[in-house]
């Protein structure tokens, strides 16, 4: 009985080693490098899009601040002209 278990264990380990070895053969360095390059390109694209959106938001914030200060100045002008 022990021999059967050892034989089954040997077959199982041999099969796992064979499958693992085949998977490693298919995953070459070039494929790993290609996947890493694609991921890096996607990350760079996302960073560029984020910077673009951030610049638009900053520009709109500046426009809103300018409009707010103009509105405050206009209100102050109206207040002083109605008091006269």
N, CA, C and O atoms as a CHARMM CRD file, in Angstrom:
* protein
*
  336
    1    1 UNK  N      0.82600  -1.19100   0.00000 PROA 1      0.00000
    2    1 UNK  CA     0.00000   0.00000   0.00000 PROA 1      0.00000
    3    1 UNK  C      0.87300   1.25900   0.00000 PROA 1      0.00000
    4    1 UNK  O      0.57600   2.24300  -0.67700 PROA 1      0.00000
    5    2 UNK  N      1.94400   1.19900   0.76800 PROA 2      0.00000
    6    2 UNK  CA     2.84700   2.33900   0.84200 PROA 2      0.00000
    7    2 UNK  C      3.47700   2.61400  -0.52200 PROA 2      0.00000
    8    2 UNK  O      3.66300   3.76700  -0.91200 PROA 2      0.00000
    9    3 UNK  N      3.80000   1.54700  -1.23600 PROA 3      0.00000
   10    3 UNK  CA     4.38800   1.70300  -2.56900 PROA 3      0.00000
   11    3 UNK  C      3.42300   2.40500  -3.52000 PROA 3      0.00000
   12    3 UNK  O      3.84500   3.20100  -4.35900 PROA 3      0.00000
   13    4 UNK  N      2.14100   2.11500  -3.39500 PROA 4      0.00000
   14    4 UNK  CA     1.13300   2.74700  -4.25700 PROA 4      0.00000
   15    4 UNK  C      1.06600   4.24300  -3.95500 PROA 4      0.00000
   16    4 UNK  O      1.00800   5.06100  -4.87400 PROA 4      0.00000
   17    5 UNK  N      1.07300   4.59900  -2.67400 PROA 5      0.00000
   18    5 UNK  CA     1.04600   6.01200  -2.30300 PROA 5      0.00000
   19    5 UNK  C      2.29300   6.74600  -2.80900 PROA 5      0.00000
   20    5 UNK  O      2.19200   7.85500  -3.33400 PROA 5      0.00000
   21    6 UNK  N      3.45000   6.13400  -2.65100 PROA 6      0.00000
   22    6 UNK  CA     4.68500   6.75500  -3.12500 PROA 6      0.00000
   23    6 UNK  C      4.68000   6.91100  -4.64100 PROA 6      0.00000
   24    6 UNK  O      5.13500   7.92600  -5.16800 PROA 6      0.00000
   25    7 UNK  N      4.17000   5.91100  -5.33100 PROA 7      0.00000
   26    7 UNK  CA     4.09000   5.97600  -6.79200 PROA 7      0.00000
   27    7 UNK  C      3.12700   7.08500  -7.22200 PROA 7      0.00000
   28    7 UNK  O      3.42200   7.84200  -8.14700 PROA 7      0.00000
   29    8 UNK  N      1.98000   7.17900  -6.55300 PROA 8      0.00000
   30    8 UNK  CA     1.00000   8.21800  -6.87800 PROA 8      0.00000
   31    8 UNK  C      1.58300   9.59900  -6.58600 PROA 8      0.00000
   32    8 UNK  O      1.38200  10.53800  -7.35600 PROA 8      0.00000
   33    9 UNK  N      2.30600   9.71900  -5.47200 PROA 9      0.00000
   34    9 UNK  CA     2.93800  10.98600  -5.12600 PROA 9      0.00000
   35    9 UNK  C      3.99400  11.36500  -6.16200 PROA 9      0.00000
   36    9 UNK  O      4.09600  12.52800  -6.55400 PROA 9      0.00000
   37   10 UNK  N      4.76700  10.39400  -6.59700 PROA 10     0.00000
   38   10 UNK  CA     5.77900  10.64500  -7.62300 PROA 10     0.00000
   39   10 UNK  C      5.13900  11.11700  -8.92900 PROA 10     0.00000
   40   10 UNK  O      5.62600  12.05500  -9.56000 PROA 10     0.00000
   41   11 UNK  N      4.04900  10.46700  -9.33000 PROA 11     0.00000
   42   11 UNK  CA     3.35100  10.85300 -10.56000 PROA 11     0.00000
   43   11 UNK  C      2.79000  12.27000 -10.42500 PROA 11     0.00000
   44   11 UNK  O      2.88400  13.07200 -11.35500 PROA 11     0.00000
   45   12 UNK  N      2.21900  12.56900  -9.28400 PROA 12     0.00000
   46   12 UNK  CA     1.65100  13.89300  -9.06100 PROA 12     0.00000
   47   12 UNK  C      2.73400  14.97100  -9.10500 PROA 12     0.00000
   48   12 UNK  O      2.56200  15.99300  -9.76900 PROA 12     0.00000
   49   13 UNK  N      3.82900  14.75500  -8.41400 PROA 13     0.00000
   50   13 UNK  CA     4.92000  15.73000  -8.40000 PROA 13     0.00000
   51   13 UNK  C      5.52500  15.86800  -9.79300 PROA 13     0.00000
   52   13 UNK  O      5.83100  16.98100 -10.22100 PROA 13     0.00000
   53   14 UNK  N      5.69900  14.78000 -10.49000 PROA 14     0.00000
   54   14 UNK  CA     6.24600  14.83300 -11.84800 PROA 14     0.00000
   55   14 UNK  C      5.33500  15.62600 -12.77100 PROA 14     0.00000
   56   14 UNK  O      5.80800  16.41300 -13.59200 PROA 14     0.00000
   57   15 UNK  N      4.03600  15.42200 -12.63900 PROA 15     0.00000
   58   15 UNK  CA     3.07100  16.15900 -13.46400 PROA 15     0.00000
   59   15 UNK  C      3.12900  17.64800 -13.15800 PROA 15     0.00000
   60   15 UNK  O      3.12000  18.47300 -14.07200 PROA 15     0.00000
   61   16 UNK  N      3.18800  17.99200 -11.88000 PROA 16     0.00000
   62   16 UNK  CA     3.27200  19.40100 -11.50300 PROA 16     0.00000
   63   16 UNK  C      4.55100  20.05200 -12.02500 PROA 16     0.00000
   64   16 UNK  O      4.51800  21.18300 -12.51100 PROA 16     0.00000
   65   17 UNK  N      5.65600  19.35700 -11.92900 PROA 17     0.00000
   66   17 UNK  CA     6.92500  19.88800 -12.43100 PROA 17     0.00000
   67   17 UNK  C      6.85500  20.07600 -13.93800 PROA 17     0.00000
   68   17 UNK  O      7.31900  21.09000 -14.46000 PROA 17     0.00000
   69   18 UNK  N      6.28100  19.11500 -14.63700 PROA 18     0.00000
   70   18 UNK  CA     6.15000  19.21300 -16.09000 PROA 18     0.00000
   71   18 UNK  C      5.28900  20.40900 -16.48500 PROA 18     0.00000
   72   18 UNK  O      5.66200  21.18400 -17.36600 PROA 18     0.00000
   73   19 UNK  N      4.14300  20.55600 -15.83700 PROA 19     0.00000
   74   19 UNK  CA     3.23300  21.66600 -16.15400 PROA 19     0.00000
   75   19 UNK  C      3.89500  22.99900 -15.83000 PROA 19     0.00000
   76   19 UNK  O      3.81700  23.93400 -16.62700 PROA 19     0.00000
   77   20 UNK  N      4.53700  23.09900 -14.69000 PROA 20     0.00000
   78   20 UNK  CA     5.20200  24.33900 -14.29800 PROA 20     0.00000
   79   20 UNK  C      6.31400  24.68900 -15.28100 PROA 20     0.00000
   80   20 UNK  O      6.47800  25.85100 -15.65200 PROA 20     0.00000
   81   21 UNK  N      7.06600  23.69500 -15.69500 PROA 21     0.00000
   82   21 UNK  CA     8.14900  23.91700 -16.65100 PROA 21     0.00000
   83   21 UNK  C      7.60100  24.40900 -17.98700 PROA 21     0.00000
   84   21 UNK  O      8.18500  25.29800 -18.60700 PROA 21     0.00000
   85   22 UNK  N      6.49200  23.84100 -18.43100 PROA 22     0.00000
   86   22 UNK  CA     5.87100  24.27400 -19.69800 PROA 22     0.00000
   87   22 UNK  C      5.38200  25.71800 -19.59800 PROA 22     0.00000
   88   22 UNK  O      5.52300  26.49000 -20.54600 PROA 22     0.00000
   89   23 UNK  N      4.81400  26.07700 -18.46200 PROA 23     0.00000
   90   23 UNK  CA     4.33300  27.45300 -18.28500 PROA 23     0.00000
   91   23 UNK  C      5.50400  28.42600 -18.32300 PROA 23     0.00000
   92   23 UNK  O      5.38700  29.50300 -18.90900 PROA 23     0.00000
   93   24 UNK  N      6.62500  28.07200 -17.71400 PROA 24     0.00000
   94   24 UNK  CA     7.79500  28.94100 -17.72400 PROA 24     0.00000
   95   24 UNK  C      8.35400  29.10600 -19.12600 PROA 24     0.00000
   96   24 UNK  O      8.83400  30.18300 -19.47900 PROA 24     0.00000
   97   25 UNK  N      8.29600  28.04700 -19.93000 PROA 25     0.00000
   98   25 UNK  CA     8.78500  28.13900 -21.29600 PROA 25     0.00000
   99   25 UNK  C      7.96500  29.13500 -22.10200 PROA 25     0.00000
  100   25 UNK  O      8.50600  29.86400 -22.93500 PROA 25     0.00000
  101   26 UNK  N      6.66700  29.16500 -21.85500 PROA 26     0.00000
  102   26 UNK  CA     5.79500  30.04200 -22.62900 PROA 26     0.00000
  103   26 UNK  C      5.91500  31.49700 -22.19400 PROA 26     0.00000
  104   26 UNK  O      5.63200  32.40500 -22.97600 PROA 26     0.00000
  105   27 UNK  N      6.31900  31.71600 -20.98800 PROA 27     0.00000
  106   27 UNK  CA     6.43000  33.07600 -20.47600 PROA 27     0.00000
  107   27 UNK  C      7.88200  33.53200 -20.62000 PROA 27     0.00000
  108   27 UNK  O      8.67700  33.41300 -19.68800 PROA 27     0.00000
  109   28 UNK  N      8.20900  34.04600 -21.78000 PROA 28     0.00000
  110   28 UNK  CA     9.58000  34.45500 -22.04600 PROA 28     0.00000
  111   28 UNK  C      9.83400  35.84200 -21.46800 PROA 28     0.00000
  112   28 UNK  O      8.91300  36.53800 -21.04100 PROA 28     0.00000
  113   29 UNK  N     11.08100  36.21400 -21.46700 PROA 29     0.00000
  114   29 UNK  CA    11.47000  37.52300 -20.95300 PROA 29     0.00000
  115   29 UNK  C     10.85200  38.62700 -21.80000 PROA 29     0.00000
  116   29 UNK  O     10.43800  39.66100 -21.27600 PROA 29     0.00000
  117   30 UNK  N     10.79100  38.40700 -23.10800 PROA 30     0.00000
  118   30 UNK  CA    10.21300  39.41600 -23.99300 PROA 30     0.00000
  119   30 UNK  C      8.74400  39.64700 -23.67300 PROA 30     0.00000
  120   30 UNK  O      8.27200  40.78400 -23.69000 PROA 30     0.00000
  121   31 UNK  N      8.01800  38.56900 -23.38000 PROA 31     0.00000
  122   31 UNK  CA     6.59700  38.70600 -23.05100 PROA 31     0.00000
  123   31 UNK  C      6.41300  39.46900 -21.74100 PROA 31     0.00000
  124   31 UNK  O      5.52700  40.31500 -21.62300 PROA 31     0.00000
  125   32 UNK  N      7.25000  39.16300 -20.77200 PROA 32     0.00000
  126   32 UNK  CA     7.17300  39.87200 -19.49500 PROA 32     0.00000
  127   32 UNK  C      7.49700  41.34700 -19.70500 PROA 32     0.00000
  128   32 UNK  O      6.82700  42.21800 -19.15000 PROA 32     0.00000
  129   33 UNK  N      8.52200  41.62700 -20.50400 PROA 33     0.00000
  130   33 UNK  CA     8.89900  43.00800 -20.79300 PROA 33     0.00000
  131   33 UNK  C      7.78300  43.72800 -21.54500 PROA 33     0.00000
  132   33 UNK  O      7.50600  44.89800 -21.28000 PROA 33     0.00000
  133   34 UNK  N      7.14600  43.03400 -22.47800 PROA 34     0.00000
  134   34 UNK  CA     6.04200  43.62900 -23.23800 PROA 34     0.00000
  135   34 UNK  C      4.86600  43.96800 -22.32400 PROA 34     0.00000
  136   34 UNK  O      4.26700  45.03700 -22.44400 PROA 34     0.00000
  137   35 UNK  N      4.54300  43.06100 -21.41900 PROA 35     0.00000
  138   35 UNK  CA     3.45200  43.32400 -20.47700 PROA 35     0.00000
  139   35 UNK  C      3.79100  44.50200 -19.56800 PROA 35     0.00000
  140   35 UNK  O      2.93500  45.34100 -19.28700 PROA 35     0.00000
  141   36 UNK  N      5.02000  44.56100 -19.11600 PROA 36     0.00000
  142   36 UNK  CA     5.43700  45.67200 -18.25300 PROA 36     0.00000
  143   36 UNK  C      5.41000  46.98800 -19.01900 PROA 36     0.00000
  144   36 UNK  O      5.02200  48.02000 -18.47100 PROA 36     0.00000
  145   37 UNK  N      5.82100  46.95500 -20.28300 PROA 37     0.00000
  146   37 UNK  CA     5.80400  48.16800 -21.10600 PROA 37     0.00000
  147   37 UNK  C      4.38300  48.65400 -21.31800 PROA 37     0.00000
  148   37 UNK  O      4.11500  49.85200 -21.23100 PROA 37     0.00000
  149   38 UNK  N      3.46700  47.72900 -21.59500 PROA 38     0.00000
  150   38 UNK  CA     2.06400  48.11500 -21.78500 PROA 38     0.00000
  151   38 UNK  C      1.49400  48.73200 -20.51000 PROA 38     0.00000
  152   38 UNK  O      0.78200  49.73500 -20.56200 PROA 38     0.00000
  153   39 UNK  N      1.80900  48.13600 -19.38100 PROA 39     0.00000
  154   39 UNK  CA     1.31800  48.66900 -18.10700 PROA 39     0.00000
  155   39 UNK  C      1.90400  50.05500 -17.84500 PROA 39     0.00000
  156   39 UNK  O      1.20500  50.94400 -17.35900 PROA 39     0.00000
  157   40 UNK  N      3.17300  50.23800 -18.16200 PROA 40     0.00000
  158   40 UNK  CA     3.81300  51.53800 -17.96800 PROA 40     0.00000
  159   40 UNK  C      3.19400  52.58600 -18.88000 PROA 40     0.00000
  160   40 UNK  O      2.97200  53.72400 -18.46600 PROA 40     0.00000
  161   41 UNK  N      2.91400  52.20000 -20.13300 PROA 41     0.00000
  162   41 UNK  CA     2.28500  53.13800 -21.06900 PROA 41     0.00000
  163   41 UNK  C      0.89300  53.54000 -20.58600 PROA 41     0.00000
  164   41 UNK  O      0.51700  54.70900 -20.67300 PROA 41     0.00000
  165   42 UNK  N      0.13400  52.58000 -20.08200 PROA 42     0.00000
  166   42 UNK  CA    -1.19700  52.89500 -19.55300 PROA 42     0.00000
  167   42 UNK  C     -1.09000  53.84400 -18.36700 PROA 42     0.00000
  168   42 UNK  O     -1.86700  54.79200 -18.24700 PROA 42     0.00000
  169   43 UNK  N     -0.12700  53.58500 -17.49500 PROA 43     0.00000
  170   43 UNK  CA     0.07500  54.44500 -16.32900 PROA 43     0.00000
  171   43 UNK  C      0.46800  55.85800 -16.75300 PROA 43     0.00000
  172   43 UNK  O     -0.02500  56.83600 -16.19000 PROA 43     0.00000
  173   44 UNK  N      1.35100  55.96700 -17.74000 PROA 44     0.00000
  174   44 UNK  CA     1.75500  57.28800 -18.23100 PROA 44     0.00000
  175   44 UNK  C      0.57400  58.02500 -18.85000 PROA 44     0.00000
  176   44 UNK  O      0.42900  59.23300 -18.66200 PROA 44     0.00000
  177   45 UNK  N     -0.27000  57.30300 -19.58800 PROA 45     0.00000
  178   45 UNK  CA    -1.45500  57.91500 -20.18600 PROA 45     0.00000
  179   45 UNK  C     -2.38900  58.43200 -19.10600 PROA 45     0.00000
  180   45 UNK  O     -2.90700  59.54400 -19.20800 PROA 45     0.00000
  181   46 UNK  N     -2.60300  57.63500 -18.07900 PROA 46     0.00000
  182   46 UNK  CA    -3.46700  58.06700 -16.98100 PROA 46     0.00000
  183   46 UNK  C     -2.89400  59.27800 -16.25400 PROA 46     0.00000
  184   46 UNK  O     -3.63200  60.19100 -15.88200 PROA 46     0.00000
  185   47 UNK  N     -1.58300  59.28600 -16.05200 PROA 47     0.00000
  186   47 UNK  CA    -0.95100  60.43400 -15.39800 PROA 47     0.00000
  187   47 UNK  C     -1.10700  61.69700 -16.24000 PROA 47     0.00000
  188   47 UNK  O     -1.37000  62.77400 -15.70500 PROA 47     0.00000
  189   48 UNK  N     -0.94600  61.56400 -17.56400 PROA 48     0.00000
  190   48 UNK  CA    -1.11100  62.72100 -18.44700 PROA 48     0.00000
  191   48 UNK  C     -2.54300  63.23400 -18.42100 PROA 48     0.00000
  192   48 UNK  O     -2.77700  64.44100 -18.38300 PROA 48     0.00000
  193   49 UNK  N     -3.50200  62.30900 -18.44000 PROA 49     0.00000
  194   49 UNK  CA    -4.90900  62.71000 -18.37400 PROA 49     0.00000
  195   49 UNK  C     -5.21100  63.40400 -17.04700 PROA 49     0.00000
  196   49 UNK  O     -5.94500  64.39100 -17.01300 PROA 49     0.00000
  197   50 UNK  N     -4.65100  62.89200 -15.96900 PROA 50     0.00000
  198   50 UNK  CA    -4.85700  63.50400 -14.65300 PROA 50     0.00000
  199   50 UNK  C     -4.28900  64.92500 -14.62700 PROA 50     0.00000
  200   50 UNK  O     -4.93000  65.84700 -14.12400 PROA 50     0.00000
  201   51 UNK  N     -3.08000  65.09200 -15.17500 PROA 51     0.00000
  202   51 UNK  CA    -2.46700  66.42600 -15.20100 PROA 51     0.00000
  203   51 UNK  C     -3.31100  67.39300 -16.02500 PROA 51     0.00000
  204   51 UNK  O     -3.47700  68.55400 -15.64800 PROA 51     0.00000
  205   52 UNK  N     -3.84200  66.91700 -17.14300 PROA 52     0.00000
  206   52 UNK  CA    -4.68200  67.76200 -17.99300 PROA 52     0.00000
  207   52 UNK  C     -5.94500  68.19200 -17.25700 PROA 52     0.00000
  208   52 UNK  O     -6.32800  69.36100 -17.29600 PROA 52     0.00000
  209   53 UNK  N     -6.57800  67.25200 -16.59500 PROA 53     0.00000
  210   53 UNK  CA    -7.79600  67.56800 -15.83200 PROA 53     0.00000
  211   53 UNK  C     -7.47200  68.51600 -14.68700 PROA 53     0.00000
  212   53 UNK  O     -8.23300  69.44400 -14.41200 PROA 53     0.00000
  213   54 UNK  N     -6.34400  68.28700 -14.01900 PROA 54     0.00000
  214   54 UNK  CA    -5.94200  69.15600 -12.91100 PROA 54     0.00000
  215   54 UNK  C     -5.69100  70.58000 -13.39700 PROA 54     0.00000
  216   54 UNK  O     -6.05700  71.54100 -12.72000 PROA 54     0.00000
  217   55 UNK  N     -5.06800  70.72000 -14.56900 PROA 55     0.00000
  218   55 UNK  CA    -4.83100  72.05400 -15.12200 PROA 55     0.00000
  219   55 UNK  C     -6.14800  72.74700 -15.45500 PROA 55     0.00000
  220   55 UNK  O     -6.30200  73.94400 -15.21000 PROA 55     0.00000
  221   56 UNK  N     -7.09500  72.00000 -16.01200 PROA 56     0.00000
  222   56 UNK  CA    -8.40700  72.57900 -16.32000 PROA 56     0.00000
  223   56 UNK  C     -9.10400  73.03700 -15.04600 PROA 56     0.00000
  224   56 UNK  O     -9.69600  74.11600 -15.00700 PROA 56     0.00000
  225   57 UNK  N     -9.03300  72.21100 -14.00500 PROA 57     0.00000
  226   57 UNK  CA    -9.65400  72.58900 -12.73500 PROA 57     0.00000
  227   57 UNK  C     -8.98700  73.82200 -12.12900 PROA 57     0.00000
  228   57 UNK  O     -9.66500  74.71500 -11.62100 PROA 57     0.00000
  229   58 UNK  N     -7.66900  73.86600 -12.18500 PROA 58     0.00000
  230   58 UNK  CA    -6.95800  75.03100 -11.65900 PROA 58     0.00000
  231   58 UNK  C     -7.33100  76.29100 -12.43600 PROA 58     0.00000
  232   58 UNK  O     -7.51200  77.36100 -11.85400 PROA 58     0.00000
  233   59 UNK  N     -7.44400  76.15200 -13.75000 PROA 59     0.00000
  234   59 UNK  CA    -7.83000  77.29100 -14.58700 PROA 59     0.00000
  235   59 UNK  C     -9.23600  77.76500 -14.24400 PROA 59     0.00000
  236   59 UNK  O     -9.49000  78.96500 -14.14700 PROA 59     0.00000
  237   60 UNK  N    -10.14200  76.81600 -14.06100 PROA 60     0.00000
  238   60 UNK  CA   -11.51300  77.18800 -13.71100 PROA 60     0.00000
  239   60 UNK  C    -11.58200  77.79500 -12.31400 PROA 60     0.00000
  240   60 UNK  O    -12.36000  78.71900 -12.07600 PROA 60     0.00000
  241   61 UNK  N    -10.77700  77.28500 -11.39500 PROA 61     0.00000
  242   61 UNK  CA   -10.73100  77.88000 -10.05200 PROA 61     0.00000
  243   61 UNK  C    -10.24000  79.32300 -10.12000 PROA 61     0.00000
  244   61 UNK  O    -10.76800  80.19700  -9.43200 PROA 61     0.00000
  245   62 UNK  N     -9.23600  79.56800 -10.94700 PROA 62     0.00000
  246   62 UNK  CA    -8.71900  80.93000 -11.09700 PROA 62     0.00000
  247   62 UNK  C     -9.78500  81.84100 -11.70800 PROA 62     0.00000
  248   62 UNK  O     -9.95100  82.98500 -11.28700 PROA 62     0.00000
  249   63 UNK  N    -10.49900  81.32100 -12.69800 PROA 63     0.00000
  250   63 UNK  CA   -11.57200  82.11600 -13.31800 PROA 63     0.00000
  251   63 UNK  C    -12.67700  82.41700 -12.30900 PROA 63     0.00000
  252   63 UNK  O    -13.21100  83.52600 -12.27700 PROA 63     0.00000
  253   64 UNK  N    -13.01300  81.43300 -11.49100 PROA 64     0.00000
  254   64 UNK  CA   -14.05200  81.63900 -10.47400 PROA 64     0.00000
  255   64 UNK  C    -13.60000  82.66000  -9.43500 PROA 64     0.00000
  256   64 UNK  O    -14.39800  83.48300  -8.98700 PROA 64     0.00000
  257   65 UNK  N    -12.33700  82.61200  -9.05300 PROA 65     0.00000
  258   65 UNK  CA   -11.81500  83.58000  -8.08400 PROA 65     0.00000
  259   65 UNK  C    -11.84000  84.98500  -8.67300 PROA 65     0.00000
  260   65 UNK  O    -12.19200  85.94500  -7.98700 PROA 65     0.00000
  261   66 UNK  N    -11.46300  85.10600  -9.95200 PROA 66     0.00000
  262   66 UNK  CA   -11.49100  86.42200 -10.60100 PROA 66     0.00000
  263   66 UNK  C    -12.92000  86.93400 -10.71100 PROA 66     0.00000
  264   66 UNK  O    -13.18200  88.11100 -10.46600 PROA 66     0.00000
  265   67 UNK  N    -13.84200  86.05400 -11.07800 PROA 67     0.00000
  266   67 UNK  CA   -15.24400  86.46300 -11.18900 PROA 67     0.00000
  267   67 UNK  C    -15.79800  86.86100  -9.82900 PROA 67     0.00000
  268   67 UNK  O    -16.57300  87.81100  -9.72400 PROA 67     0.00000
  269   68 UNK  N    -15.40400  86.14100  -8.79400 PROA 68     0.00000
  270   68 UNK  CA   -15.86600  86.46000  -7.44800 PROA 68     0.00000
  271   68 UNK  C    -15.34800  87.82300  -6.99900 PROA 68     0.00000
  272   68 UNK  O    -16.09200  88.61400  -6.41800 PROA 68     0.00000
  273   69 UNK  N    -14.07500  88.09500  -7.26800 PROA 69     0.00000
  274   69 UNK  CA   -13.53000  89.39800  -6.86700 PROA 69     0.00000
  275   69 UNK  C    -14.16500  90.52600  -7.67300 PROA 69     0.00000
  276   69 UNK  O    -14.38400  91.61700  -7.14700 PROA 69     0.00000
  277   70 UNK  N    -14.46100  90.27000  -8.94800 PROA 70     0.00000
  278   70 UNK  CA   -15.14100  91.28700  -9.75900 PROA 70     0.00000
  279   70 UNK  C    -16.55500  91.52700  -9.24500 PROA 70     0.00000
  280   70 UNK  O    -17.02500  92.66400  -9.20000 PROA 70     0.00000
  281   71 UNK  N    -17.22600  90.44900  -8.85800 PROA 71     0.00000
  282   71 UNK  CA   -18.58100  90.59700  -8.31500 PROA 71     0.00000
  283   71 UNK  C    -18.54800  91.36700  -7.00300 PROA 71     0.00000
  284   71 UNK  O    -19.42300  92.19400  -6.74600 PROA 71     0.00000
  285   72 UNK  N    -17.55000  91.10100  -6.17500 PROA 72     0.00000
  286   72 UNK  CA   -17.41400  91.82400  -4.91000 PROA 72     0.00000
  287   72 UNK  C    -17.14500  93.30600  -5.16700 PROA 72     0.00000
  288   72 UNK  O    -17.71100  94.17300  -4.50200 PROA 72     0.00000
  289   73 UNK  N    -16.28000  93.58300  -6.13200 PROA 73     0.00000
  290   73 UNK  CA   -15.98000  94.98000  -6.46500 PROA 73     0.00000
  291   73 UNK  C    -17.21100  95.67500  -7.03000 PROA 73     0.00000
  292   73 UNK  O    -17.47600  96.83200  -6.70400 PROA 73     0.00000
  293   74 UNK  N    -17.95800  94.98200  -7.86700 PROA 74     0.00000
  294   74 UNK  CA   -19.17400  95.56600  -8.43800 PROA 74     0.00000
  295   74 UNK  C    -20.20600  95.83300  -7.35000 PROA 74     0.00000
  296   74 UNK  O    -20.87800  96.86500  -7.36000 PROA 74     0.00000
  297   75 UNK  N    -20.32700  94.90300  -6.41700 PROA 75     0.00000
  298   75 UNK  CA   -21.28000  95.08900  -5.31900 PROA 75     0.00000
  299   75 UNK  C    -20.86800  96.26600  -4.44600 PROA 75     0.00000
  300   75 UNK  O    -21.71300  97.04500  -4.00500 PROA 75     0.00000
  301   76 UNK  N    -19.57500  96.39200  -4.19800 PROA 76     0.00000
  302   76 UNK  CA   -19.08400  97.52200  -3.40300 PROA 76     0.00000
  303   76 UNK  C    -19.34100  98.83500  -4.12700 PROA 76     0.00000
  304   76 UNK  O    -19.70500  99.83100  -3.50200 PROA 76     0.00000
  305   77 UNK  N    -19.15200  98.84000  -5.44300 PROA 77     0.00000
  306   77 UNK  CA   -19.42100 100.03800  -6.22800 PROA 77     0.00000
  307   77 UNK  C    -20.90000 100.40000  -6.18000 PROA 77     0.00000
  308   77 UNK  O    -21.25700 101.57000  -6.04900 PROA 77     0.00000
  309   78 UNK  N    -21.75900  99.38300  -6.28700 PROA 78     0.00000
  310   78 UNK  CA   -23.20100  99.63200  -6.20400 PROA 78     0.00000
  311   78 UNK  C    -23.58800 100.15400  -4.82800 PROA 78     0.00000
  312   78 UNK  O    -24.41600 101.05700  -4.70500 PROA 78     0.00000
  313   79 UNK  N    -22.98700  99.58100  -3.80100 PROA 79     0.00000
  314   79 UNK  CA   -23.30500 100.01400  -2.43700 PROA 79     0.00000
  315   79 UNK  C    -22.88300 101.46400  -2.20700 PROA 79     0.00000
  316   79 UNK  O    -23.61500 102.22900  -1.57900 PROA 79     0.00000
  317   80 UNK  N    -21.71500 101.84400  -2.70800 PROA 80     0.00000
  318   80 UNK  CA   -21.25500 103.22200  -2.50400 PROA 80     0.00000
  319   80 UNK  C    -22.04300 104.20000  -3.35800 PROA 80     0.00000
  320   80 UNK  O    -22.26100 105.33800  -2.94200 PROA 80     0.00000
  321   81 UNK  N    -22.47400 103.78400  -4.54100 PROA 81     0.00000
  322   81 UNK  CA   -23.22400 104.71100  -5.39500 PROA 81     0.00000
  323   81 UNK  C    -24.64700 104.90900  -4.88400 PROA 81     0.00000
  324   81 UNK  O    -25.22900 105.97100  -5.10700 PROA 81     0.00000
  325   82 UNK  N    -25.21800 103.92800  -4.21100 PROA 82     0.00000
  326   82 UNK  CA   -26.56700 104.09400  -3.66300 PROA 82     0.00000
  327   82 UNK  C    -26.54900 104.90800  -2.38700 PROA 82     0.00000
  328   82 UNK  O    -27.56500 105.50100  -2.02600 PROA 82     0.00000
  329   83 UNK  N    -25.42200 104.95400  -1.69500 PROA 83     0.00000
  330   83 UNK  CA   -25.32700 105.73200  -0.46600 PROA 83     0.00000
  331   83 UNK  C    -25.19000 107.21400  -0.76100 PROA 83     0.00000
  332   83 UNK  O    -25.54200 108.04300   0.07800 PROA 83     0.00000
  333   84 UNK  N    -24.69000 107.56000  -1.92400 PROA 84     0.00000
  334   84 UNK  CA   -24.49400 108.97500  -2.25900 PROA 84     0.00000
  335   84 UNK  C    -25.76600 109.60200  -2.60100 PROA 84     0.00000
  336   84 UNK  O    -25.80300 110.79300  -2.91200 PROA 84     0.00000
